Amino acid sequence: MEQKELAAFTNEELLQEAKKVKSTNIYDAVIIGSLIGIALYSTIRNGFGLLTFLPLVYLPIAARNRAKKQEVESLLKERDLK
């Protein structure tokens, strides 16, 4: 399925996308917190290993989500929807 570009969204679709992005921030925070906890536990328990660097794997995904959030917010501001 092809994903539409955000600028081509209607106002209603953009508002729905803003709601999705808001919940994505909460999920990102929970996932990163959990991964850091796992990494700390693993490091304390077994020393440095593969799980120590596990949070670094998720950082590009979180960065992409943050960039999308900024784009949605700028479009909302541009269209005076927020």
C-alpha positions in Angstrom: 0.0 0.0 0.0 1.4 3.4 -1.0 1.6 6.0 1.7 0.3 9.4 0.7 2.5 12.5 1.2 1.4 14.5 4.2 0.9 17.7 2.2 -1.7 15.9 0.1 -3.8 15.0 3.1 -7.2 16.7 3.6 -7.7 18.7 6.9 -9.6 15.8 8.5 -6.9 13.2 7.5 -4.2 15.5 8.8 -6.0 15.9 12.2 -6.3 12.1 12.4 -2.6 11.7 11.6 -1.8 14.2 14.3 -3.6 12.0 16.8 -1.7 9.0 15.7 1.6 10.8 15.9 0.8 11.9 19.5 0.2 8.4 20.6 3.4 7.3 18.8 5.4 9.6 21.0 4.1 7.8 24.1 4.9 4.4 22.6 8.4 5.6 21.7 9.0 6.8 25.2 7.9 3.5 26.7 9.9 1.4 24.3 13.1 3.4 24.8 12.6 3.3 28.6 12.1 -0.4 28.5 15.1 -1.0 26.3 17.3 1.2 28.5 16.1 -0.8 31.5 16.9 -4.1 29.8 20.3 -2.8 28.8 21.1 -1.7 32.4 20.0 -5.0 33.9 22.0 -6.9 31.3 25.1 -4.9 31.9 24.9 -5.1 35.7 24.1 -8.9 35.6 26.4 -10.1 32.8 28.7 -7.2 31.9 28.9 -5.7 28.5 27.2 -7.6 25.8 24.8 -7.4 22.9 21.9 -6.3 25.0 23.9 -3.4 26.3 23.6 -1.7 23.0 20.0 -2.6 22.3 18.6 0.9 22.7 20.8 2.1 19.9 18.9 -0.1 17.5 15.6 1.7 18.1 17.0 5.3 17.9 16.7 5.6 14.1 13.0 4.5 14.3 12.4 7.1 17.0 14.1 9.8 15.0 12.0 9.0 12.0 8.8 9.2 14.1 10.0 12.6 15.5 10.6 14.0 12.1 7.2 12.9 11.0 5.7 14.6 14.1 7.5 17.8 13.3 6.2 17.7 9.7 2.6 17.1 10.8 2.8 20.0 13.3 4.2 22.4 10.7 1.4 21.5 8.3 -1.2 21.9 11.1 0.3 25.3 11.9 0.4 26.3 8.2 -3.2 25.4 7.7 -4.3 27.0 11.0 -5.8 23.8 12.3 -4.2 23.7 15.7 
